[in-house]
Amino acid sequence: MIIYNVTAKVNHAFVDEWLKWMKQEHIPELMNTGLFLDYRLSRLLDQDETEGPTFTVQYFCDSMEHYNTYIAEYAQAMRQKGLQRFGNNFIAFRTVMQVIS
Protein backbone atom coordinates (compact mmCIF):
# COMPACT_ATOMS: atom_id res chain seq x y z
CA MET A 1 0.00 0.00 0.00
CA ILE A 2 1.26 3.46 -0.93
CA ILE A 3 0.21 6.62 0.91
CA TYR A 4 0.42 9.94 -0.91
CA ASN A 5 0.43 12.52 1.89
CA VAL A 6 -0.24 16.22 1.32
CA THR A 7 0.35 18.54 4.27
CA ALA A 8 -1.03 22.08 4.00
CA LYS A 9 -0.91 25.14 6.25
CA VAL A 10 -3.89 27.37 5.47
CA ASN A 11 -4.28 31.08 6.23
CA HIS A 12 -6.89 31.59 8.99
CA ALA A 13 -9.09 33.74 6.73
CA PHE A 14 -9.37 30.94 4.14
CA VAL A 15 -9.78 27.81 6.29
CA ASP A 16 -13.54 27.39 5.83
CA GLU A 17 -13.40 28.03 2.08
CA TRP A 18 -10.36 25.75 1.67
CA LEU A 19 -11.99 22.89 3.60
CA LYS A 20 -15.21 23.23 1.59
CA TRP A 21 -13.21 23.18 -1.66
CA MET A 22 -11.21 20.16 -0.52
CA LYS A 23 -14.31 18.18 0.49
CA GLN A 24 -16.58 19.15 -2.40
CA GLU A 25 -14.17 19.57 -5.32
CA HIS A 26 -10.52 18.65 -4.93
CA ILE A 27 -10.74 15.32 -3.11
CA PRO A 28 -13.68 14.04 -5.24
CA GLU A 29 -11.78 14.99 -8.41
CA LEU A 30 -8.68 13.16 -7.24
CA MET A 31 -10.68 10.09 -6.21
CA ASN A 32 -12.45 10.12 -9.59
CA THR A 33 -9.13 9.38 -11.30
CA GLY A 34 -9.69 5.79 -10.14
CA LEU A 35 -6.07 5.56 -8.99
CA PHE A 36 -6.69 5.81 -5.25
CA LEU A 37 -8.68 3.49 -3.00
CA ASP A 38 -9.46 5.81 -0.09
CA TYR A 39 -8.39 9.00 1.66
CA ARG A 40 -8.28 10.57 5.11
CA LEU A 41 -8.46 14.32 5.82
CA SER A 42 -7.04 15.35 9.23
CA ARG A 43 -6.05 18.43 11.16
CA LEU A 44 -2.69 18.35 12.92
CA LEU A 45 -2.83 19.12 16.62
CA ASP A 46 -0.14 20.62 18.85
CA GLN A 47 1.12 22.77 15.96
CA ASP A 48 1.98 26.45 15.87
CA GLU A 49 -1.13 27.97 14.32
CA THR A 50 0.12 31.56 14.23
CA GLU A 51 -0.05 31.51 10.42
CA GLY A 52 -3.01 29.14 10.29
CA PRO A 53 -3.92 25.53 11.01
CA THR A 54 -2.19 22.59 9.37
CA PHE A 55 -4.08 19.79 7.62
CA THR A 56 -3.04 16.51 6.05
CA VAL A 57 -4.75 14.52 3.37
CA GLN A 58 -3.61 10.95 2.95
CA TYR A 59 -4.57 9.24 -0.29
CA PHE A 60 -4.18 5.46 -0.39
CA CYS A 61 -3.30 3.51 -3.54
CA ASP A 62 -2.31 -0.06 -4.12
CA SER A 63 0.85 0.48 -6.19
CA MET A 64 3.63 2.89 -7.11
CA GLU A 65 2.40 2.49 -10.68
CA HIS A 66 -0.92 4.11 -9.78
CA TYR A 67 0.83 6.86 -7.83
CA ASN A 68 3.22 7.54 -10.73
CA THR A 69 0.30 7.66 -13.16
CA TYR A 70 -1.39 10.25 -10.98
CA ILE A 71 1.77 12.37 -10.82
CA ALA A 72 2.37 12.14 -14.58
CA GLU A 73 -1.20 12.67 -15.77
CA TYR A 74 -3.11 14.65 -13.13
CA ALA A 75 -0.99 16.23 -10.38
CA GLN A 76 0.18 19.39 -12.15
CA ALA A 77 -3.31 20.44 -13.26
CA MET A 78 -4.81 19.73 -9.86
CA ARG A 79 -2.09 21.67 -8.05
CA GLN A 80 -2.61 24.58 -10.41
CA LYS A 81 -6.32 24.73 -9.56
CA GLY A 82 -5.48 25.16 -5.88
CA LEU A 83 -2.95 27.88 -6.62
CA GLN A 84 -5.37 29.73 -8.88
CA ARG A 85 -8.08 29.63 -6.24
CA PHE A 86 -6.07 30.34 -3.08
CA GLY A 87 -2.78 31.82 -4.27
CA ASN A 88 -0.33 32.23 -1.43
CA ASN A 89 -3.00 31.72 1.25
CA PHE A 90 -1.81 28.17 1.78
CA ILE A 91 1.43 26.27 1.47
CA ALA A 92 1.65 22.55 0.84
CA PHE A 93 4.29 19.88 0.71
CA ARG A 94 3.98 16.29 -0.33
CA THR A 95 5.45 12.99 0.82
CA VAL A 96 5.05 9.41 -0.34
CA MET A 97 5.10 6.51 2.09
CA GLN A 98 4.96 2.75 1.83
CA VAL A 99 2.96 0.82 4.41
CA ILE A 100 5.18 -1.85 5.99
CA SER A 101 2.64 -3.64 8.16
C-alpha positions, 0 to 999 in steps of 0.5 A: 500500500502506498500513501500519498500525503499532502500537508497544507498550512492554510491562512486563517481567513481561508480555512472554511473556504479551503476545507469546503473546496477540498471536500466538495471539489478537490478530493472528489476529483482526485478520487475520480481518477480511479487511482486511489482506494481511499483517503483521510483528511485530518487536522494536525494538533499541537502545531503552531497555528500563528499563520493558520492551522495545518491539515493533512490529506492521505490518499491510499493507492495499491501500487507505485504504478498508480501513484506515478500515473497520478503524478504524470497525468493529473498532479500538475493540473490539480495543483494549479487549480489550488494555486489559482483559487487560493494563491499564497494563502496556503502552502503545501508539501507532499510525501510518499510513504509505503505501508510496511505492516 
